[in-house]
Amino acid sequence: MALSKARPPKLQGSAVQREIVQDIYKELNNIIDAVNSEDVVEAKDESMGKPGNIRVIKSPKDGAAHIEIKLEDGWYRSDGSSASGFSYKEEML
């Protein structure tokens, strides 16, 4: 079930306070939009996603599950091959 958009309450405070609350709700709705994606994705464009996004994928090679994190220079996949536990995805293909 998809989450609905959050709406900020009506405030009686200053314009600055109202703007801060509006910004918080804008970010909250961005998170809601990110969560409201389809449950199963057959194929995903590798360029999709913003830095900071996290996804769980199933490897087509061996069927193993991996966590991937999007950074500025691409997706990094959990694999335990380095001290951080993540390797740049392109190196793994």
PyMOL Python script that loads the backbone (N, CA, C, O; Angstrom):
from pymol import cmd

cmd.read_pdbstr("""\
ATOM      1  N   MET A   1       0.835  -1.168   0.000  1.00  0.00           N
ATOM      2  CA  MET A   1       0.000   0.000   0.000  1.00  0.00           C
ATOM      3  C   MET A   1       0.889   1.244   0.000  1.00  0.00           C
ATOM      4  O   MET A   1       1.831   1.340   0.786  1.00  0.00           O
ATOM      5  N   ALA A   2       0.590   2.176  -0.869  1.00  0.00           N
ATOM      6  CA  ALA A   2       1.383   3.387  -1.005  1.00  0.00           C
ATOM      7  C   ALA A   2       1.068   4.381   0.109  1.00  0.00           C
ATOM      8  O   ALA A   2      -0.064   4.481   0.581  1.00  0.00           O
ATOM      9  N   LEU A   3       2.088   5.101   0.506  1.00  0.00           N
ATOM     10  CA  LEU A   3       1.907   6.162   1.484  1.00  0.00           C
ATOM     11  C   LEU A   3       1.374   7.401   0.788  1.00  0.00           C
ATOM     12  O   LEU A   3       1.760   7.686  -0.346  1.00  0.00           O
ATOM     13  N   SER A   4       0.499   8.138   1.444  1.00  0.00           N
ATOM     14  CA  SER A   4      -0.012   9.365   0.852  1.00  0.00           C
ATOM     15  C   SER A   4       0.875  10.536   1.251  1.00  0.00           C
ATOM     16  O   SER A   4       1.668  10.447   2.189  1.00  0.00           O
ATOM     17  N   LYS A   5       0.725  11.626   0.522  1.00  0.00           N
ATOM     18  CA  LYS A   5       1.524  12.825   0.794  1.00  0.00           C
ATOM     19  C   LYS A   5       1.193  13.389   2.175  1.00  0.00           C
ATOM     20  O   LYS A   5       0.049  13.335   2.625  1.00  0.00           O
ATOM     21  N   ALA A   6       2.204  13.924   2.827  1.00  0.00           N
ATOM     22  CA  ALA A   6       2.021  14.582   4.118  1.00  0.00           C
ATOM     23  C   ALA A   6       1.722  16.060   3.869  1.00  0.00           C
ATOM     24  O   ALA A   6       2.338  16.688   3.007  1.00  0.00           O
ATOM     25  N   ARG A   7       0.787  16.601   4.618  1.00  0.00           N
ATOM     26  CA  ARG A   7       0.435  18.015   4.489  1.00  0.00           C
ATOM     27  C   ARG A   7       0.761  18.727   5.793  1.00  0.00           C
ATOM     28  O   ARG A   7       0.405  18.253   6.872  1.00  0.00           O
ATOM     29  N   PRO A   8       1.439  19.867   5.693  1.00  0.00           N
ATOM     30  CA  PRO A   8       1.789  20.588   6.920  1.00  0.00           C
ATOM     31  C   PRO A   8       0.557  21.198   7.571  1.00  0.00           C
ATOM     32  O   PRO A   8      -0.412  21.537   6.891  1.00  0.00           O
ATOM     33  N   PRO A   9       0.597  21.336   8.891  1.00  0.00           N
ATOM     34  CA  PRO A   9      -0.524  21.972   9.594  1.00  0.00           C
ATOM     35  C   PRO A   9      -0.525  23.474   9.342  1.00  0.00           C
ATOM     36  O   PRO A   9       0.501  24.048   8.974  1.00  0.00           O
ATOM     37  N   LYS A  10      -1.660  24.099   9.537  1.00  0.00           N
ATOM     38  CA  LYS A  10      -1.758  25.564   9.451  1.00  0.00           C
ATOM     39  C   LYS A  10      -1.075  26.140  10.685  1.00  0.00           C
ATOM     40  O   LYS A  10      -1.388  25.759  11.813  1.00  0.00           O
ATOM     41  N   LEU A  11      -0.146  27.056  10.464  1.00  0.00           N
ATOM     42  CA  LEU A  11       0.615  27.633  11.571  1.00  0.00           C
ATOM     43  C   LEU A  11       0.301  29.112  11.733  1.00  0.00           C
ATOM     44  O   LEU A  11      -0.018  29.805  10.767  1.00  0.00           O
ATOM     45  N   GLN A  12       0.395  29.577  12.960  1.00  0.00           N
ATOM     46  CA  GLN A  12       0.187  30.987  13.263  1.00  0.00           C
ATOM     47  C   GLN A  12       1.514  31.698  13.503  1.00  0.00           C
ATOM     48  O   GLN A  12       1.519  32.890  13.811  1.00  0.00           O
ATOM     49  N   GLY A  13       2.634  31.001  13.370  1.00  0.00           N
ATOM     50  CA  GLY A  13       3.944  31.574  13.658  1.00  0.00           C
ATOM     51  C   GLY A  13       4.410  32.543  12.592  1.00  0.00           C
ATOM     52  O   GLY A  13       3.649  32.954  11.717  1.00  0.00           O
ATOM     53  N   SER A  14       5.659  32.890  12.687  1.00  0.00           N
ATOM     54  CA  SER A  14       6.264  33.839  11.753  1.00  0.00           C
ATOM     55  C   SER A  14       6.427  33.212  10.374  1.00  0.00           C
ATOM     56  O   SER A  14       6.313  31.997  10.213  1.00  0.00           O
ATOM     57  N   ALA A  15       6.694  34.051   9.391  1.00  0.00           N
ATOM     58  CA  ALA A  15       6.911  33.574   8.021  1.00  0.00           C
ATOM     59  C   ALA A  15       8.097  32.618   7.963  1.00  0.00           C
ATOM     60  O   ALA A  15       8.074  31.648   7.206  1.00  0.00           O
ATOM     61  N   VAL A  16       9.121  32.881   8.749  1.00  0.00           N
ATOM     62  CA  VAL A  16      10.303  32.016   8.772  1.00  0.00           C
ATOM     63  C   VAL A  16       9.934  30.638   9.320  1.00  0.00           C
ATOM     64  O   VAL A  16      10.358  29.619   8.774  1.00  0.00           O
ATOM     65  N   GLN A  17       9.153  30.603  10.388  1.00  0.00           N
ATOM     66  CA  GLN A  17       8.725  29.323  10.949  1.00  0.00           C
ATOM     67  C   GLN A  17       7.882  28.539   9.943  1.00  0.00           C
ATOM     68  O   GLN A  17       8.059  27.331   9.787  1.00  0.00           O
ATOM     69  N   ARG A  18       6.964  29.232   9.261  1.00  0.00           N
ATOM     70  CA  ARG A  18       6.125  28.552   8.271  1.00  0.00           C
ATOM     71  C   ARG A  18       6.972  28.011   7.120  1.00  0.00           C
ATOM     72  O   ARG A  18       6.714  26.917   6.616  1.00  0.00           O
ATOM     73  N   GLU A  19       7.980  28.777   6.705  1.00  0.00           N
ATOM     74  CA  GLU A  19       8.854  28.323   5.619  1.00  0.00           C
ATOM     75  C   GLU A  19       9.664  27.096   6.036  1.00  0.00           C
ATOM     76  O   GLU A  19       9.852  26.175   5.240  1.00  0.00           O
ATOM     77  N   ILE A  20      10.137  27.081   7.266  1.00  0.00           N
ATOM     78  CA  ILE A  20      10.894  25.928   7.771  1.00  0.00           C
ATOM     79  C   ILE A  20      10.010  24.686   7.781  1.00  0.00           C
ATOM     80  O   ILE A  20      10.440  23.618   7.346  1.00  0.00           O
ATOM     81  N   VAL A  21       8.789  24.815   8.269  1.00  0.00           N
ATOM     82  CA  VAL A  21       7.868  23.683   8.304  1.00  0.00           C
ATOM     83  C   VAL A  21       7.552  23.216   6.884  1.00  0.00           C
ATOM     84  O   VAL A  21       7.497  22.012   6.634  1.00  0.00           O
ATOM     85  N   GLN A  22       7.344  24.147   5.953  1.00  0.00           N
ATOM     86  CA  GLN A  22       7.089  23.793   4.552  1.00  0.00           C
ATOM     87  C   GLN A  22       8.268  23.000   3.977  1.00  0.00           C
ATOM     88  O   GLN A  22       8.067  22.007   3.277  1.00  0.00           O
ATOM     89  N   ASP A  23       9.498  23.439   4.272  1.00  0.00           N
ATOM     90  CA  ASP A  23      10.692  22.732   3.787  1.00  0.00           C
ATOM     91  C   ASP A  23      10.775  21.322   4.357  1.00  0.00           C
ATOM     92  O   ASP A  23      11.126  20.381   3.645  1.00  0.00           O
ATOM     93  N   ILE A  24      10.455  21.176   5.629  1.00  0.00           N
ATOM     94  CA  ILE A  24      10.474  19.847   6.254  1.00  0.00           C
ATOM     95  C   ILE A  24       9.469  18.931   5.568  1.00  0.00           C
ATOM     96  O   ILE A  24       9.783  17.779   5.269  1.00  0.00           O
ATOM     97  N   TYR A  25       8.272  19.431   5.320  1.00  0.00           N
ATOM     98  CA  TYR A  25       7.248  18.606   4.674  1.00  0.00           C
ATOM     99  C   TYR A  25       7.613  18.302   3.224  1.00  0.00           C
ATOM    100  O   TYR A  25       7.286  17.231   2.715  1.00  0.00           O
ATOM    101  N   LYS A  26       8.285  19.234   2.560  1.00  0.00           N
ATOM    102  CA  LYS A  26       8.734  18.975   1.186  1.00  0.00           C
ATOM    103  C   LYS A  26       9.716  17.799   1.171  1.00  0.00           C
ATOM    104  O   LYS A  26       9.600  16.904   0.335  1.00  0.00           O
ATOM    105  N   GLU A  27      10.677  17.803   2.089  1.00  0.00           N
ATOM    106  CA  GLU A  27      11.644  16.706   2.177  1.00  0.00           C
ATOM    107  C   GLU A  27      10.958  15.396   2.564  1.00  0.00           C
ATOM    108  O   GLU A  27      11.285  14.336   2.030  1.00  0.00           O
ATOM    109  N   LEU A  28      10.017  15.475   3.485  1.00  0.00           N
ATOM    110  CA  LEU A  28       9.269  14.285   3.887  1.00  0.00           C
ATOM    111  C   LEU A  28       8.530  13.697   2.691  1.00  0.00           C
ATOM    112  O   LEU A  28       8.523  12.479   2.510  1.00  0.00           O
ATOM    113  N   ASN A  29       7.916  14.533   1.881  1.00  0.00           N
ATOM    114  CA  ASN A  29       7.211  14.047   0.693  1.00  0.00           C
ATOM    115  C   ASN A  29       8.172  13.481  -0.349  1.00  0.00           C
ATOM    116  O   ASN A  29       7.805  12.567  -1.088  1.00  0.00           O
ATOM    117  N   ASN A  30       9.397  14.008  -0.422  1.00  0.00           N
ATOM    118  CA  ASN A  30      10.403  13.407  -1.310  1.00  0.00           C
ATOM    119  C   ASN A  30      10.721  11.985  -0.865  1.00  0.00           C
ATOM    120  O   ASN A  30      10.885  11.094  -1.698  1.00  0.00           O
ATOM    121  N   ILE A  31      10.807  11.770   0.433  1.00  0.00           N
ATOM    122  CA  ILE A  31      11.047  10.423   0.968  1.00  0.00           C
ATOM    123  C   ILE A  31       9.853   9.520   0.665  1.00  0.00           C
ATOM    124  O   ILE A  31      10.027   8.371   0.258  1.00  0.00           O
ATOM    125  N   ILE A  32       8.654  10.033   0.860  1.00  0.00           N
ATOM    126  CA  ILE A  32       7.451   9.257   0.563  1.00  0.00           C
ATOM    127  C   ILE A  32       7.430   8.851  -0.907  1.00  0.00           C
ATOM    128  O   ILE A  32       7.100   7.710  -1.229  1.00  0.00           O
ATOM    129  N   ASP A  33       7.782   9.785  -1.808  1.00  0.00           N
ATOM    130  CA  ASP A  33       7.823   9.463  -3.234  1.00  0.00           C
ATOM    131  C   ASP A  33       8.841   8.361  -3.534  1.00  0.00           C
ATOM    132  O   ASP A  33       8.592   7.488  -4.365  1.00  0.00           O
ATOM    133  N   ALA A  34       9.989   8.406  -2.851  1.00  0.00           N
ATOM    134  CA  ALA A  34      11.023   7.390  -3.067  1.00  0.00           C
ATOM    135  C   ALA A  34      10.555   6.020  -2.591  1.00  0.00           C
ATOM    136  O   ALA A  34      10.883   5.005  -3.205  1.00  0.00           O
ATOM    137  N   VAL A  35       9.795   5.983  -1.509  1.00  0.00           N
ATOM    138  CA  VAL A  35       9.300   4.722  -0.957  1.00  0.00           C
ATOM    139  C   VAL A  35       8.158   4.171  -1.803  1.00  0.00           C
ATOM    140  O   VAL A  35       7.983   2.955  -1.889  1.00  0.00           O
ATOM    141  N   ASN A  36       7.392   5.040  -2.418  1.00  0.00           N
ATOM    142  CA  ASN A  36       6.226   4.627  -3.196  1.00  0.00           C
ATOM    143  C   ASN A  36       6.608   4.171  -4.603  1.00  0.00           C
ATOM    144  O   ASN A  36       5.975   4.574  -5.578  1.00  0.00           O
ATOM    145  N   SER A  37       7.615   3.353  -4.709  1.00  0.00           N
ATOM    146  CA  SER A  37       7.967   2.791  -6.003  1.00  0.00           C
ATOM    147  C   SER A  37       7.405   1.377  -6.086  1.00  0.00           C
ATOM    148  O   SER A  37       6.962   0.816  -5.084  1.00  0.00           O
ATOM    149  N   GLU A  38       7.426   0.812  -7.274  1.00  0.00           N
ATOM    150  CA  GLU A  38       6.883  -0.531  -7.458  1.00  0.00           C
ATOM    151  C   GLU A  38       7.645  -1.544  -6.610  1.00  0.00           C
ATOM    152  O   GLU A  38       8.834  -1.379  -6.335  1.00  0.00           O
ATOM    153  N   ASP A  39       6.936  -2.595  -6.203  1.00  0.00           N
ATOM    154  CA  ASP A  39       7.549  -3.618  -5.361  1.00  0.00           C
ATOM    155  C   ASP A  39       8.594  -4.446  -6.104  1.00  0.00           C
ATOM    156  O   ASP A  39       9.638  -4.779  -5.544  1.00  0.00           O
ATOM    157  N   VAL A  40       8.314  -4.776  -7.359  1.00  0.00           N
ATOM    158  CA  VAL A  40       9.214  -5.610  -8.135  1.00  0.00           C
ATOM    159  C   VAL A  40       9.589  -4.876  -9.412  1.00  0.00           C
ATOM    160  O   VAL A  40       8.730  -4.352 -10.121  1.00  0.00           O
ATOM    161  N   VAL A  41      10.864  -4.848  -9.687  1.00  0.00           N
ATOM    162  CA  VAL A  41      11.342  -4.193 -10.894  1.00  0.00           C
ATOM    163  C   VAL A  41      12.129  -5.227 -11.692  1.00  0.00           C
ATOM    164  O   VAL A  41      13.100  -5.793 -11.189  1.00  0.00           O
ATOM    165  N   GLU A  42      11.716  -5.475 -12.932  1.00  0.00           N
ATOM    166  CA  GLU A  42      12.403  -6.456 -13.773  1.00  0.00           C
ATOM    167  C   GLU A  42      13.783  -5.955 -14.182  1.00  0.00           C
ATOM    168  O   GLU A  42      14.778  -6.660 -14.014  1.00  0.00           O
ATOM    169  N   ALA A  43      13.844  -4.760 -14.711  1.00  0.00           N
ATOM    170  CA  ALA A  43      15.116  -4.179 -15.121  1.00  0.00           C
ATOM    171  C   ALA A  43      15.090  -2.708 -14.752  1.00  0.00           C
ATOM    172  O   ALA A  43      14.054  -2.052 -14.862  1.00  0.00           O
ATOM    173  N   LYS A  44      16.207  -2.201 -14.322  1.00  0.00           N
ATOM    174  CA  LYS A  44      16.266  -0.820 -13.877  1.00  0.00           C
ATOM    175  C   LYS A  44      17.408  -0.123 -14.594  1.00  0.00           C
ATOM    176  O   LYS A  44      18.510  -0.659 -14.706  1.00  0.00           O
ATOM    177  N   ASP A  45      17.131   1.074 -15.073  1.00  0.00           N
ATOM    178  CA  ASP A  45      18.156   1.887 -15.718  1.00  0.00           C
ATOM    179  C   ASP A  45      19.239   2.185 -14.680  1.00  0.00           C
ATOM    180  O   ASP A  45      18.939   2.699 -13.602  1.00  0.00           O
ATOM    181  N   GLU A  46      20.472   1.870 -14.993  1.00  0.00           N
ATOM    182  CA  GLU A  46      21.564   2.051 -14.038  1.00  0.00           C
ATOM    183  C   GLU A  46      21.803   3.509 -13.675  1.00  0.00           C
ATOM    184  O   GLU A  46      22.386   3.799 -12.631  1.00  0.00           O
ATOM    185  N   SER A  47      21.358   4.430 -14.525  1.00  0.00           N
ATOM    186  CA  SER A  47      21.557   5.838 -14.221  1.00  0.00           C
ATOM    187  C   SER A  47      20.495   6.368 -13.264  1.00  0.00           C
ATOM    188  O   SER A  47      20.620   7.485 -12.761  1.00  0.00           O
ATOM    189  N   MET A  48      19.451   5.578 -13.006  1.00  0.00           N
ATOM    190  CA  MET A  48      18.381   6.037 -12.121  1.00  0.00           C
ATOM    191  C   MET A  48      18.864   6.133 -10.687  1.00  0.00           C
ATOM    192  O   MET A  48      19.752   5.396 -10.257  1.00  0.00           O
ATOM    193  N   GLY A  49      18.266   7.048  -9.965  1.00  0.00           N
ATOM    194  CA  GLY A  49      18.583   7.201  -8.557  1.00  0.00           C
ATOM    195  C   GLY A  49      19.416   8.437  -8.300  1.00  0.00           C
ATOM    196  O   GLY A  49      20.109   8.954  -9.176  1.00  0.00           O
ATOM    197  N   LYS A  50      19.320   8.889  -7.059  1.00  0.00           N
ATOM    198  CA  LYS A  50      20.075  10.054  -6.621  1.00  0.00           C
ATOM    199  C   LYS A  50      21.111   9.593  -5.609  1.00  0.00           C
ATOM    200  O   LYS A  50      20.916   8.581  -4.936  1.00  0.00           O
ATOM    201  N   PRO A  51      22.229  10.340  -5.495  1.00  0.00           N
ATOM    202  CA  PRO A  51      23.198   9.991  -4.463  1.00  0.00           C
ATOM    203  C   PRO A  51      22.516   9.893  -3.102  1.00  0.00           C
ATOM    204  O   PRO A  51      21.746  10.772  -2.715  1.00  0.00           O
ATOM    205  N   GLY A  52      22.808   8.822  -2.389  1.00  0.00           N
ATOM    206  CA  GLY A  52      22.189   8.566  -1.095  1.00  0.00           C
ATOM    207  C   GLY A  52      21.098   7.512  -1.161  1.00  0.00           C
ATOM    208  O   GLY A  52      20.670   6.997  -0.128  1.00  0.00           O
ATOM    209  N   ASN A  53      20.641   7.185  -2.371  1.00  0.00           N
ATOM    210  CA  ASN A  53      19.626   6.133  -2.501  1.00  0.00           C
ATOM    211  C   ASN A  53      20.225   4.781  -2.148  1.00  0.00           C
ATOM    212  O   ASN A  53      21.410   4.531  -2.370  1.00  0.00           O
ATOM    213  N   ILE A  54      19.393   3.923  -1.600  1.00  0.00           N
ATOM    214  CA  ILE A  54      19.793   2.564  -1.237  1.00  0.00           C
ATOM    215  C   ILE A  54      18.773   1.619  -1.851  1.00  0.00           C
ATOM    216  O   ILE A  54      17.573   1.891  -1.826  1.00  0.00           O
ATOM    217  N   ARG A  55      19.250   0.507  -2.401  1.00  0.00           N
ATOM    218  CA  ARG A  55      18.337  -0.492  -2.952  1.00  0.00           C
ATOM    219  C   ARG A  55      18.872  -1.886  -2.666  1.00  0.00           C
ATOM    220  O   ARG A  55      20.065  -2.076  -2.429  1.00  0.00           O
ATOM    221  N   VAL A  56      17.969  -2.850  -2.694  1.00  0.00           N
ATOM    222  CA  VAL A  56      18.335  -4.262  -2.539  1.00  0.00           C
ATOM    223  C   VAL A  56      18.096  -4.912  -3.886  1.00  0.00           C
ATOM    224  O   VAL A  56      17.020  -4.773  -4.468  1.00  0.00           O
ATOM    225  N   ILE A  57      19.099  -5.623  -4.381  1.00  0.00           N
ATOM    226  CA  ILE A  57      18.991  -6.276  -5.686  1.00  0.00           C
ATOM    227  C   ILE A  57      19.299  -7.763  -5.548  1.00  0.00           C
ATOM    228  O   ILE A  57      19.919  -8.199  -4.578  1.00  0.00           O
ATOM    229  N   LYS A  58      18.855  -8.524  -6.535  1.00  0.00           N
ATOM    230  CA  LYS A  58      19.173  -9.947  -6.611  1.00  0.00           C
ATOM    231  C   LYS A  58      20.089 -10.122  -7.810  1.00  0.00           C
ATOM    232  O   LYS A  58      19.724  -9.761  -8.929  1.00  0.00           O
ATOM    233  N   SER A  59      21.263 -10.666  -7.588  1.00  0.00           N
ATOM    234  CA  SER A  59      22.254 -10.829  -8.639  1.00  0.00           C
ATOM    235  C   SER A  59      21.777 -11.827  -9.694  1.00  0.00           C
ATOM    236  O   SER A  59      21.370 -12.938  -9.354  1.00  0.00           O
ATOM    237  N   PRO A  60      21.826 -11.438 -10.980  1.00  0.00           N
ATOM    238  CA  PRO A  60      21.441 -12.389 -12.025  1.00  0.00           C
ATOM    239  C   PRO A  60      22.451 -13.521 -12.185  1.00  0.00           C
ATOM    240  O   PRO A  60      22.124 -14.579 -12.724  1.00  0.00           O
ATOM    241  N   LYS A  61      23.688 -13.296 -11.712  1.00  0.00           N
ATOM    242  CA  LYS A  61      24.732 -14.325 -11.837  1.00  0.00           C
ATOM    243  C   LYS A  61      24.497 -15.515 -10.913  1.00  0.00           C
ATOM    244  O   LYS A  61      24.475 -16.667 -11.348  1.00  0.00           O
ATOM    245  N   ASP A  62      24.321 -15.207  -9.615  1.00  0.00           N
ATOM    246  CA  ASP A  62      24.235 -16.294  -8.638  1.00  0.00           C
ATOM    247  C   ASP A  62      22.978 -16.252  -7.765  1.00  0.00           C
ATOM    248  O   ASP A  62      22.800 -17.112  -6.903  1.00  0.00           O
ATOM    249  N   GLY A  63      22.118 -15.275  -7.976  1.00  0.00           N
ATOM    250  CA  GLY A  63      20.884 -15.172  -7.205  1.00  0.00           C
ATOM    251  C   GLY A  63      21.064 -14.623  -5.803  1.00  0.00           C
ATOM    252  O   GLY A  63      20.115 -14.594  -5.020  1.00  0.00           O
ATOM    253  N   ALA A  64      22.285 -14.182  -5.476  1.00  0.00           N
ATOM    254  CA  ALA A  64      22.549 -13.640  -4.144  1.00  0.00           C
ATOM    255  C   ALA A  64      21.966 -12.236  -4.022  1.00  0.00           C
ATOM    256  O   ALA A  64      21.921 -11.484  -4.995  1.00  0.00           O
ATOM    257  N   ALA A  65      21.524 -11.897  -2.825  1.00  0.00           N
ATOM    258  CA  ALA A  65      20.998 -10.556  -2.564  1.00  0.00           C
ATOM    259  C   ALA A  65      22.145  -9.630  -2.170  1.00  0.00           C
ATOM    260  O   ALA A  65      23.063 -10.027  -1.452  1.00  0.00           O
ATOM    261  N   HIS A  66      22.077  -8.390  -2.655  1.00  0.00           N
ATOM    262  CA  HIS A  66      23.092  -7.382  -2.347  1.00  0.00           C
ATOM    263  C   HIS A  66      22.407  -6.066  -2.033  1.00  0.00           C
ATOM    264  O   HIS A  66      21.317  -5.785  -2.532  1.00  0.00           O
ATOM    265  N   ILE A  67      23.052  -5.264  -1.204  1.00  0.00           N
ATOM    266  CA  ILE A  67      22.615  -3.897  -0.965  1.00  0.00           C
ATOM    267  C   ILE A  67      23.473  -3.009  -1.862  1.00  0.00           C
ATOM    268  O   ILE A  67      24.691  -3.177  -1.928  1.00  0.00           O
ATOM    269  N   GLU A  68      22.837  -2.068  -2.548  1.00  0.00           N
ATOM    270  CA  GLU A  68      23.577  -1.111  -3.367  1.00  0.00           C
ATOM    271  C   GLU A  68      23.286   0.298  -2.873  1.00  0.00           C
ATOM    272  O   GLU A  68      22.160   0.626  -2.498  1.00  0.00           O
ATOM    273  N   ILE A  69      24.336   1.128  -2.880  1.00  0.00           N
ATOM    274  CA  ILE A  69      24.239   2.517  -2.447  1.00  0.00           C
ATOM    275  C   ILE A  69      24.686   3.400  -3.612  1.00  0.00           C
ATOM    276  O   ILE A  69      25.744   3.171  -4.199  1.00  0.00           O
ATOM    277  N   LYS A  70      23.881   4.404  -3.940  1.00  0.00           N
ATOM    278  CA  LYS A  70      24.216   5.324  -5.033  1.00  0.00           C
ATOM    279  C   LYS A  70      25.032   6.480  -4.476  1.00  0.00           C
ATOM    280  O   LYS A  70      24.601   7.181  -3.560  1.00  0.00           O
ATOM    281  N   LEU A  71      26.223   6.667  -5.046  1.00  0.00           N
ATOM    282  CA  LEU A  71      27.071   7.810  -4.725  1.00  0.00           C
ATOM    283  C   LEU A  71      27.212   8.657  -5.985  1.00  0.00           C
ATOM    284  O   LEU A  71      26.678   8.295  -7.034  1.00  0.00           O
ATOM    285  N   GLU A  72      27.913   9.763  -5.897  1.00  0.00           N
ATOM    286  CA  GLU A  72      28.063  10.675  -7.039  1.00  0.00           C
ATOM    287  C   GLU A  72      28.620   9.973  -8.280  1.00  0.00           C
ATOM    288  O   GLU A  72      28.218  10.296  -9.398  1.00  0.00           O
ATOM    289  N   ASP A  73      29.533   9.021  -8.102  1.00  0.00           N
ATOM    290  CA  ASP A  73      30.181   8.382  -9.252  1.00  0.00           C
ATOM    291  C   ASP A  73      29.590   7.028  -9.628  1.00  0.00           C
ATOM    292  O   ASP A  73      30.171   6.320 -10.450  1.00  0.00           O
ATOM    293  N   GLY A  74      28.455   6.648  -9.051  1.00  0.00           N
ATOM    294  CA  GLY A  74      27.808   5.404  -9.459  1.00  0.00           C
ATOM    295  C   GLY A  74      27.313   4.590  -8.277  1.00  0.00           C
ATOM    296  O   GLY A  74      27.323   5.045  -7.133  1.00  0.00           O
ATOM    297  N   TRP A  75      26.876   3.363  -8.587  1.00  0.00           N
ATOM    298  CA  TRP A  75      26.354   2.450  -7.569  1.00  0.00           C
ATOM    299  C   TRP A  75      27.483   1.624  -6.973  1.00  0.00           C
ATOM    300  O   TRP A  75      28.379   1.178  -7.689  1.00  0.00           O
ATOM    301  N   TYR A  76      27.437   1.422  -5.660  1.00  0.00           N
ATOM    302  CA  TYR A  76      28.371   0.561  -4.952  1.00  0.00           C
ATOM    303  C   TYR A  76      27.573  -0.591  -4.363  1.00  0.00           C
ATOM    304  O   TYR A  76      26.485  -0.397  -3.820  1.00  0.00           O
ATOM    305  N   ARG A  77      28.133  -1.800  -4.479  1.00  0.00           N
ATOM    306  CA  ARG A  77      27.425  -3.013  -4.064  1.00  0.00           C
ATOM    307  C   ARG A  77      28.112  -3.664  -2.878  1.00  0.00           C
ATOM    308  O   ARG A  77      29.340  -3.709  -2.806  1.00  0.00           O
ATOM    309  N   SER A  78      27.301  -4.175  -1.937  1.00  0.00           N
ATOM    310  CA  SER A  78      27.843  -4.910  -0.796  1.00  0.00           C
ATOM    311  C   SER A  78      28.348  -6.260  -1.295  1.00  0.00           C
ATOM    312  O   SER A  78      27.635  -6.990  -1.983  1.00  0.00           O
ATOM    313  N   ASP A  79      29.589  -6.577  -0.937  1.00  0.00           N
ATOM    314  CA  ASP A  79      30.116  -7.875  -1.362  1.00  0.00           C
ATOM    315  C   ASP A  79      31.201  -8.413  -0.436  1.00  0.00           C
ATOM    316  O   ASP A  79      31.661  -9.541  -0.612  1.00  0.00           O
ATOM    317  N   GLY A  80      31.611  -7.624   0.539  1.00  0.00           N
ATOM    318  CA  GLY A  80      32.599  -8.103   1.501  1.00  0.00           C
ATOM    319  C   GLY A  80      34.011  -8.197   0.961  1.00  0.00           C
ATOM    320  O   GLY A  80      34.872  -8.783   1.617  1.00  0.00           O
ATOM    321  N   SER A  81      34.284  -7.634  -0.229  1.00  0.00           N
ATOM    322  CA  SER A  81      35.619  -7.769  -0.810  1.00  0.00           C
ATOM    323  C   SER A  81      36.571  -6.660  -0.388  1.00  0.00           C
ATOM    324  O   SER A  81      37.748  -6.696  -0.747  1.00  0.00           O
ATOM    325  N   SER A  82      36.094  -5.683   0.359  1.00  0.00           N
ATOM    326  CA  SER A  82      36.963  -4.602   0.813  1.00  0.00           C
ATOM    327  C   SER A  82      36.675  -4.320   2.285  1.00  0.00           C
ATOM    328  O   SER A  82      35.749  -4.886   2.866  1.00  0.00           O
ATOM    329  N   ALA A  83      37.462  -3.455   2.868  1.00  0.00           N
ATOM    330  CA  ALA A  83      37.291  -3.141   4.288  1.00  0.00           C
ATOM    331  C   ALA A  83      35.912  -2.557   4.570  1.00  0.00           C
ATOM    332  O   ALA A  83      35.341  -2.794   5.635  1.00  0.00           O
ATOM    333  N   SER A  84      35.371  -1.790   3.613  1.00  0.00           N
ATOM    334  CA  SER A  84      34.051  -1.180   3.828  1.00  0.00           C
ATOM    335  C   SER A  84      32.920  -2.168   3.591  1.00  0.00           C
ATOM    336  O   SER A  84      31.801  -1.956   4.059  1.00  0.00           O
ATOM    337  N   GLY A  85      33.203  -3.244   2.869  1.00  0.00           N
ATOM    338  CA  GLY A  85      32.158  -4.204   2.527  1.00  0.00           C
ATOM    339  C   GLY A  85      31.440  -3.865   1.241  1.00  0.00           C
ATOM    340  O   GLY A  85      30.507  -4.569   0.855  1.00  0.00           O
ATOM    341  N   PHE A  86      31.858  -2.779   0.552  1.00  0.00           N
ATOM    342  CA  PHE A  86      31.247  -2.355  -0.700  1.00  0.00           C
ATOM    343  C   PHE A  86      32.300  -2.178  -1.780  1.00  0.00           C
ATOM    344  O   PHE A  86      33.415  -1.733  -1.507  1.00  0.00           O
ATOM    345  N   SER A  87      31.940  -2.531  -3.008  1.00  0.00           N
ATOM    346  CA  SER A  87      32.816  -2.328  -4.162  1.00  0.00           C
ATOM    347  C   SER A  87      32.040  -1.580  -5.229  1.00  0.00           C
ATOM    348  O   SER A  87      30.819  -1.705  -5.329  1.00  0.00           O
ATOM    349  N   TYR A  88      32.766  -0.793  -6.032  1.00  0.00           N
ATOM    350  CA  TYR A  88      32.130  -0.088  -7.143  1.00  0.00           C
ATOM    351  C   TYR A  88      31.542  -1.123  -8.082  1.00  0.00           C
ATOM    352  O   TYR A  88      32.236  -2.060  -8.477  1.00  0.00           O
ATOM    353  N   LYS A  89      30.284  -0.976  -8.446  1.00  0.00           N
ATOM    354  CA  LYS A  89      29.566  -1.990  -9.180  1.00  0.00           C
ATOM    355  C   LYS A  89      30.193  -2.304 -10.529  1.00  0.00           C
ATOM    356  O   LYS A  89      30.247  -3.474 -10.910  1.00  0.00           O
ATOM    357  N   GLU A  90      30.668  -1.310 -11.264  1.00  0.00           N
ATOM    358  CA  GLU A  90      31.235  -1.537 -12.595  1.00  0.00           C
ATOM    359  C   GLU A  90      32.420  -2.503 -12.553  1.00  0.00           C
ATOM    360  O   GLU A  90      32.638  -3.260 -13.499  1.00  0.00           O
ATOM    361  N   GLU A  91      33.182  -2.479 -11.463  1.00  0.00           N
ATOM    362  CA  GLU A  91      34.327  -3.379 -11.336  1.00  0.00           C
ATOM    363  C   GLU A  91      33.892  -4.825 -11.163  1.00  0.00           C
ATOM    364  O   GLU A  91      34.674  -5.741 -11.418  1.00  0.00           O
ATOM    365  N   MET A  92      32.666  -5.039 -10.737  1.00  0.00           N
ATOM    366  CA  MET A  92      32.197  -6.379 -10.442  1.00  0.00           C
ATOM    367  C   MET A  92      31.597  -7.075 -11.652  1.00  0.00           C
ATOM    368  O   MET A  92      31.400  -8.289 -11.627  1.00  0.00           O
ATOM    369  N   LEU A  93      31.302  -6.329 -12.712  1.00  0.00           N
ATOM    370  CA  LEU A  93      30.630  -6.917 -13.868  1.00  0.00           C
ATOM    371  C   LEU A  93      31.559  -7.732 -14.729  1.00  0.00           C
ATOM    372  O   LEU A  93      31.133  -8.289 -15.741  1.00  0.00           O
TER     373      LEU A  93
END
""", "prot")
cmd.dss("prot")
cmd.show_as("cartoon", "prot")
cmd.util.cbc("prot")
cmd.orient("prot")
